[in-house]
Amino acid sequence: MGEGRSGQQGAISSAVPTAPNTAAFATTGAAAAINVGIAARSGYIPLVWEKAGAQGLLGVNTPAEVGGVGGDRLSTAITWEEQMYVNCSGPGFALHSDIVMPYITHYGSREQVEKFIPRMTAGKCIGAIAMTEPGAGSDLQGIRTNAKQNGSDWILNGSKVFITNGWMCDVVIVVAITNPVAKTMAHGISLFLVETGTPGFKKGRKLEKIGFKAQDTAELFFDDVRLPASALLGEANKGFYYLMQELPQERLIIADMAQASTEWMFEETRQYVRQRKAFNKTLSYLQTIQHKLAEIKTEVCIGRAFVDTCLDIHSKKGLDSHMASMAKYWCSDQQNKIATQCLQMHGGWGYMWEYPIARAFVDARVQPIYGGSNEIMKELIARKIVADK
């Protein structure tokens, strides 16, 4: 925990279960089942979300007056750190609470906020956001999903892919082109709230990933989906602006969870090498292991200092895109580097799925990809460097 965190935030951290098993974070055996990827077939998923809602783990940073928990930005960061400290890589609580819900509270109408936020905080309505398409990933201006006005309604067509919470979601924010003749696509994109069960909205297959088994990732299809005017989130053709406002927080969340995962991997490995014997002594007595642990510990401390600085700036509403990009790129790269090193110190056992370090290793691989690839992060950072006088 960062030194600048208040006693109240420390209490929040203590209140979030931290026992060394996935069941401790959100519920009992259901969370453990989710983390090994079997809950999708067993019906555990709704129970996990509702248990999380009942424990106050969802909507932590959402104002209480609109149905959220009413905590601050640091409190919600602590919540997701605790999730990673027990290696509970799923479900997609952070995306639901701190990526989807803010769009609704910041840009939604009073009716939209009242309809969705209390239920989302309770875990009775699961949220997703659909940006990525088969032909448009990091380039948001390359999307093809579109919505055309028909009287007071909108007709939505297109498809999305790699959507976290997509298969189980009750509502999804869909990014679509609404003004194809705009000077740039940045001036012709809108956001829509599409509810499961809306005619023409179909969920495709759950995609099989190498990691994050607990998070369902799906294809979504929209075939002449008729949406009322009340489904428009914010103003028409302002969607790209809204995305640019919210993406820094998304990238900071990825950075913070990557950092927390790195801290967990270090501690897991430190304990392992103190017990595992080779050459008639524990691995921790070998100088090669000691030096590697020293390197990792130093890198972990550097990462924590940077992330906590970003969290502090964000709590004062000063986090910009380029700093969030630095945090996301560096922390996710470090997470992958350290995951490889920690798995190596586990030897052959680290390659076994039954060992938590193996799951952490495969989970880490997507971090430099989603939320904007790390190559794009470097582009954003470089633009700021070159533009500064």
C-alpha positions as CSV (number, residue, x, y, z in Angstrom):
1,M,0.0,0.0,0.0
2,G,1.3,3.5,-0.8
3,E,2.5,5.7,2.0
4,G,0.1,8.5,1.1
5,R,-3.1,6.4,1.7
6,S,-5.4,7.5,4.5
7,G,-6.4,5.4,7.5
8,Q,-9.9,5.1,6.0
9,Q,-8.5,3.7,2.8
10,G,-6.3,1.3,4.7
11,A,-9.5,0.1,6.4
12,I,-11.1,-0.4,3.0
13,S,-8.1,-2.5,2.0
14,S,-8.4,-4.5,5.3
15,A,-12.1,-5.0,4.7
16,V,-11.6,-6.6,1.3
17,P,-10.9,-10.3,1.9
18,T,-7.3,-11.1,1.4
19,A,-6.9,-14.8,2.2
20,P,-4.6,-16.6,-0.2
21,N,-7.3,-18.2,-2.4
22,T,-9.6,-16.9,-5.0
23,A,-12.7,-17.7,-3.0
24,A,-11.8,-15.1,-0.5
25,F,-12.3,-12.1,-2.8
26,A,-15.9,-12.0,-3.8
27,T,-17.7,-15.1,-2.4
28,T,-16.9,-18.7,-1.5
29,G,-16.4,-21.6,-3.8
30,A,-18.0,-19.8,-6.7
31,A,-15.1,-17.4,-7.1
32,A,-12.6,-20.3,-7.0
33,A,-14.7,-22.1,-9.7
34,I,-14.8,-19.0,-11.9
35,N,-11.0,-18.6,-11.7
36,V,-10.4,-22.0,-13.2
37,G,-12.8,-21.4,-15.9
38,I,-15.7,-23.8,-15.1
39,A,-18.3,-21.4,-13.7
40,A,-19.5,-20.5,-17.2
41,R,-20.9,-24.0,-17.5
42,S,-22.2,-24.3,-13.9
43,G,-24.4,-21.3,-13.4
44,Y,-22.1,-19.7,-10.7
45,I,-21.6,-16.4,-12.5
46,P,-24.8,-14.5,-11.5
47,L,-24.2,-15.6,-7.9
48,V,-20.7,-14.2,-7.9
49,W,-21.8,-10.8,-9.2
50,E,-24.6,-10.5,-6.7
51,K,-22.3,-11.5,-3.9
52,A,-19.8,-8.9,-5.0
53,G,-22.6,-6.3,-5.1
54,A,-23.8,-7.2,-1.6
55,Q,-20.3,-6.9,-0.3
56,G,-19.9,-3.4,-1.7
57,L,-17.2,-4.4,-4.3
58,L,-19.0,-2.9,-7.3
59,G,-19.5,0.8,-8.1
60,V,-17.1,1.8,-5.3
61,N,-16.2,5.1,-7.0
62,T,-19.8,5.8,-8.1
63,P,-21.5,8.6,-6.1
64,A,-23.9,7.3,-3.4
65,E,-26.6,9.8,-4.4
66,V,-27.0,8.0,-7.8
67,G,-26.9,4.5,-6.4
68,G,-23.2,3.8,-6.0
69,V,-21.0,3.1,-3.0
70,G,-19.7,6.6,-2.8
71,G,-15.9,6.0,-2.4
72,D,-13.1,7.9,-4.0
73,R,-10.8,6.9,-6.9
74,L,-8.1,5.6,-4.6
75,S,-10.6,3.4,-2.7
76,T,-11.7,1.8,-5.9
77,A,-8.1,1.2,-6.9
78,I,-7.5,-0.5,-3.6
79,T,-10.4,-2.8,-4.3
80,W,-8.9,-4.0,-7.6
81,E,-5.5,-4.3,-6.1
82,E,-6.9,-6.7,-3.5
83,Q,-8.5,-8.7,-6.3
84,M,-5.1,-9.2,-7.8
85,Y,-3.4,-9.9,-4.5
86,V,-5.4,-13.2,-4.3
87,N,-4.7,-13.9,-8.0
88,C,-8.4,-13.7,-8.8
89,S,-8.2,-12.7,-12.4
90,G,-11.9,-12.8,-13.0
91,P,-14.7,-11.8,-13.2
92,G,-14.6,-8.5,-15.0
93,F,-15.6,-6.4,-12.0
94,A,-13.2,-3.5,-12.7
95,L,-14.4,-3.1,-16.3
96,H,-18.0,-3.1,-15.1
97,S,-17.5,-0.6,-12.2
98,D,-14.8,1.7,-13.4
99,I,-15.0,1.7,-17.2
100,V,-18.7,1.1,-18.0
101,M,-20.4,2.8,-15.1
102,P,-18.6,6.1,-15.4
103,Y,-19.8,6.5,-18.9
104,I,-23.4,6.3,-17.6
105,T,-22.9,8.6,-14.6
106,H,-20.9,11.2,-16.6
107,Y,-22.9,11.3,-19.8
108,G,-26.1,9.5,-19.2
109,S,-29.6,11.1,-18.7
110,R,-31.2,11.0,-15.3
111,E,-33.5,8.2,-16.5
112,Q,-30.5,6.2,-17.7
113,V,-28.6,6.7,-14.4
114,E,-31.7,5.7,-12.4
115,K,-32.4,2.7,-14.5
116,F,-28.9,1.1,-14.6
117,I,-26.6,2.4,-11.8
118,P,-28.3,1.0,-8.7
119,R,-28.7,-2.4,-10.3
120,M,-25.1,-2.4,-11.6
121,T,-23.9,-1.6,-8.0
122,A,-25.9,-4.5,-6.7
123,G,-24.5,-6.9,-9.3
124,K,-27.9,-7.5,-10.8
125,C,-27.1,-5.8,-14.1
126,I,-23.7,-6.6,-15.7
127,G,-22.2,-4.0,-18.0
128,A,-19.9,-4.2,-21.0
129,I,-18.5,-1.7,-23.6
130,A,-18.1,-2.7,-27.3
131,M,-15.4,-0.8,-29.1
132,T,-13.3,-3.4,-30.9
133,E,-14.3,-4.8,-34.3
134,P,-12.8,-7.5,-36.5
135,G,-11.2,-4.8,-38.6
136,A,-10.7,-2.1,-35.9
137,G,-8.7,-2.6,-32.7
138,S,-6.5,0.2,-31.4
139,D,-7.7,2.5,-34.3
140,L,-11.1,3.5,-33.0
141,Q,-11.7,5.7,-36.0
142,G,-11.6,2.6,-38.2
143,I,-14.9,1.2,-36.8
144,R,-17.7,0.2,-39.2
145,T,-20.6,-0.4,-36.9
146,N,-23.2,2.3,-37.7
147,A,-26.5,3.7,-36.5
148,K,-28.9,5.6,-38.8
149,Q,-31.8,7.7,-37.6
150,N,-35.2,6.5,-38.5
151,G,-37.7,9.0,-37.2
152,S,-37.0,9.4,-33.6
153,D,-35.3,6.0,-33.4
154,W,-31.9,4.7,-34.4
155,I,-31.2,1.6,-36.5
156,L,-28.0,-0.1,-35.4
157,N,-25.9,-2.5,-37.6
158,G,-22.5,-4.0,-37.3
159,S,-20.4,-6.4,-35.2
160,K,-18.0,-6.3,-32.3
161,V,-15.3,-8.7,-31.1
162,F,-13.2,-9.4,-28.0
163,I,-15.9,-7.9,-25.7
164,T,-15.2,-8.5,-22.0
165,N,-18.4,-9.4,-20.2
166,G,-20.1,-9.6,-23.6
167,W,-21.7,-13.0,-23.3
168,M,-23.2,-12.4,-19.8
169,C,-23.9,-8.6,-20.0
170,D,-27.3,-7.2,-19.4
171,V,-26.4,-3.9,-21.1
172,V,-23.6,-2.9,-23.4
173,I,-22.3,0.5,-24.5
174,V,-21.9,0.3,-28.3
175,V,-19.6,2.6,-30.2
176,A,-21.1,3.4,-33.6
177,I,-20.7,5.8,-36.5
178,T,-23.7,8.2,-36.7
179,N,-22.3,10.8,-39.1
180,P,-20.3,9.0,-41.9
181,V,-19.8,12.3,-43.8
182,A,-18.2,14.1,-40.8
183,K,-14.8,15.8,-41.5
184,T,-13.2,13.1,-39.3
185,M,-14.7,10.1,-37.6
186,A,-13.9,11.7,-34.3
187,H,-16.8,14.0,-35.1
188,G,-19.2,11.3,-36.2
189,I,-19.2,8.7,-33.5
190,S,-21.9,8.1,-30.9
191,L,-22.5,5.8,-27.9
192,F,-25.6,3.7,-27.4
193,L,-26.9,1.7,-24.5
194,V,-28.2,-1.7,-25.9
195,E,-29.9,-4.1,-23.5
196,T,-29.8,-7.9,-23.8
197,G,-33.0,-9.1,-25.4
198,T,-33.4,-6.2,-27.8
199,P,-34.5,-7.6,-31.1
200,G,-31.7,-8.0,-33.6
201,F,-29.0,-8.0,-30.9
202,K,-27.3,-11.4,-30.8
203,K,-24.4,-12.7,-28.8
204,G,-22.0,-14.9,-30.6
205,R,-19.7,-17.6,-29.2
206,K,-17.7,-17.2,-26.1
207,L,-14.1,-16.9,-27.3
208,E,-11.5,-19.3,-25.9
209,K,-8.6,-17.4,-24.6
210,I,-5.3,-18.7,-23.3
211,G,-5.7,-16.6,-20.1
212,F,-8.4,-14.7,-18.1
213,K,-10.5,-17.8,-18.2
214,A,-12.9,-16.3,-15.7
215,Q,-13.8,-13.3,-17.9
216,D,-16.1,-14.2,-20.7
217,T,-15.1,-12.6,-24.0
218,A,-17.6,-12.6,-26.8
219,E,-18.6,-11.6,-30.3
220,L,-21.6,-9.3,-30.5
221,F,-23.8,-8.8,-33.6
222,F,-26.3,-6.1,-34.4
223,D,-28.7,-6.7,-37.2
224,D,-31.2,-3.8,-37.8
225,V,-31.5,-3.2,-34.0
226,R,-34.1,-0.5,-33.5
227,L,-33.2,1.7,-30.6
228,P,-35.3,4.5,-29.1
229,A,-33.9,8.0,-28.7
230,S,-33.5,7.2,-25.0
231,A,-30.8,4.7,-25.8
232,L,-28.4,7.4,-27.0
233,L,-25.7,8.0,-24.3
234,G,-24.9,11.6,-24.2
235,E,-25.1,13.7,-27.3
236,A,-25.0,12.4,-30.9
237,N,-21.6,12.6,-32.5
238,K,-19.8,13.3,-29.2
239,G,-18.9,9.7,-28.6
240,F,-15.2,10.0,-29.6
241,Y,-14.8,12.9,-27.2
242,Y,-16.4,10.8,-24.4
243,L,-14.0,7.9,-25.1
244,M,-11.0,10.2,-25.0
245,Q,-12.1,11.5,-21.6
246,E,-12.6,8.1,-20.1
247,L,-9.7,6.1,-21.6
248,P,-7.0,7.5,-19.3
249,Q,-8.9,6.0,-16.3
250,E,-9.2,2.6,-18.1
251,R,-5.4,2.6,-18.8
252,L,-4.6,3.5,-15.2
253,I,-6.8,0.6,-14.0
254,I,-4.9,-1.7,-16.3
255,A,-1.6,-0.3,-14.9
256,D,-2.7,-0.6,-11.3
257,M,-3.9,-4.2,-11.6
258,A,-0.8,-5.1,-13.5
259,Q,1.3,-3.7,-10.7
260,A,-0.7,-5.5,-8.1
261,S,-0.4,-8.8,-10.0
262,T,3.4,-8.2,-10.2
263,E,3.5,-7.7,-6.4
264,W,1.6,-10.9,-5.9
265,M,3.8,-12.9,-8.2
266,F,6.9,-11.6,-6.4
267,E,5.6,-12.7,-3.0
268,E,4.4,-16.0,-4.3
269,T,7.8,-16.7,-5.8
270,R,9.6,-15.5,-2.7
271,Q,7.7,-18.0,-0.6
272,Y,8.2,-20.8,-3.1
273,V,12.0,-20.4,-3.3
274,R,12.3,-20.4,0.5
275,Q,10.6,-23.9,0.6
276,R,11.7,-25.6,-2.6
277,K,15.0,-27.5,-2.2
278,A,17.7,-28.2,-4.7
279,F,21.3,-29.2,-4.2
280,N,20.5,-30.0,-0.5
281,K,19.4,-26.4,0.3
282,T,16.5,-24.2,-0.5
283,L,16.6,-22.2,-3.7
284,S,16.7,-19.0,-1.8
285,Y,20.3,-19.8,-0.8
286,L,21.4,-19.8,-4.4
287,Q,23.0,-16.5,-5.4
288,T,21.4,-16.5,-8.8
289,I,18.0,-16.7,-7.2
290,Q,18.9,-14.0,-4.6
291,H,20.0,-11.6,-7.2
292,K,16.9,-12.1,-9.4
293,L,14.7,-11.5,-6.3
294,A,16.7,-8.3,-5.6
295,E,16.1,-7.1,-9.2
296,I,12.4,-7.9,-9.1
297,K,11.9,-6.3,-5.7
298,T,13.5,-3.1,-7.0
299,E,11.3,-3.1,-10.1
300,V,8.2,-3.7,-8.0
301,C,9.0,-0.8,-5.8
302,I,9.6,1.5,-8.7
303,G,6.3,0.5,-10.3
304,R,4.4,1.0,-7.1
305,A,5.8,4.5,-6.6
306,F,4.9,5.5,-10.2
307,V,1.4,4.0,-10.0
308,D,0.6,5.6,-6.7
309,T,1.8,9.0,-8.1
310,C,-0.6,8.5,-11.0
311,L,-3.4,7.6,-8.7
312,D,-2.8,10.7,-6.6
313,I,-2.8,12.9,-9.7
314,H,-6.0,11.2,-10.9
315,S,-7.7,11.7,-7.6
316,K,-7.1,15.4,-8.1
317,K,-8.5,15.1,-11.7
318,G,-5.2,15.9,-13.3
319,L,-4.3,12.7,-15.0
320,D,-3.7,13.2,-18.7
321,S,-3.6,10.7,-21.6
322,H,0.2,10.6,-21.9
323,M,0.8,9.8,-18.2
324,A,-1.9,7.2,-18.2
325,S,-0.3,5.7,-21.3
326,M,3.1,5.6,-19.6
327,A,1.7,3.8,-16.7
328,K,-0.2,1.3,-18.8
329,Y,2.7,0.5,-21.1
330,W,5.4,0.3,-18.4
331,C,3.4,-1.7,-15.8
332,S,2.0,-4.2,-18.3
333,D,5.5,-4.7,-19.8
334,Q,7.0,-5.2,-16.4
335,Q,4.2,-7.6,-15.5
336,N,5.0,-9.8,-18.4
337,K,8.8,-9.6,-17.8
338,I,8.4,-10.5,-14.1
339,A,5.8,-13.2,-14.8
340,T,8.4,-15.0,-17.0
341,Q,11.1,-14.6,-14.4
342,C,8.9,-15.9,-11.5
343,L,7.7,-18.8,-13.5
344,Q,11.3,-19.7,-14.3
345,M,12.1,-19.8,-10.6
346,H,9.3,-22.3,-10.1
347,G,11.0,-24.7,-12.6
348,G,8.8,-27.4,-14.2
349,W,6.1,-26.8,-11.6
350,G,5.6,-23.3,-12.9
351,Y,4.5,-24.8,-16.2
352,M,1.7,-26.8,-14.5
353,W,-1.8,-25.2,-14.6
354,E,-2.4,-26.3,-11.0
355,Y,0.2,-23.7,-9.9
356,P,-1.2,-20.2,-9.5
357,I,2.0,-18.7,-11.1
358,A,1.1,-20.5,-14.4
359,R,-2.3,-18.8,-14.5
360,A,-0.8,-15.4,-13.6
361,F,1.7,-15.9,-16.5
362,V,-1.0,-16.4,-19.1
363,D,-3.3,-13.7,-17.7
364,A,-0.5,-11.2,-18.0
365,R,0.0,-11.6,-21.7
366,V,-3.1,-9.7,-22.7
367,Q,-2.3,-6.6,-20.7
368,P,0.0,-5.0,-23.3
369,I,-2.7,-5.7,-25.9
370,Y,-6.1,-4.4,-24.7
371,G,-6.9,-0.9,-23.5
372,G,-4.9,0.3,-26.5
373,S,-1.8,-1.7,-27.5
374,N,1.5,-0.7,-25.9
375,E,2.7,0.3,-29.3
376,I,-0.1,2.8,-29.4
377,M,0.7,3.9,-25.9
378,K,4.3,4.8,-27.0
379,E,2.9,6.8,-30.0
380,L,0.7,8.8,-27.6
381,I,3.7,9.4,-25.2
382,A,6.0,10.4,-28.1
383,R,3.5,12.9,-29.5
384,K,3.4,14.7,-26.2
385,I,7.2,14.7,-26.0
386,V,7.7,16.1,-29.5
387,A,4.9,18.7,-29.1
388,D,6.1,20.1,-25.7
389,K,8.1,23.3,-26.1
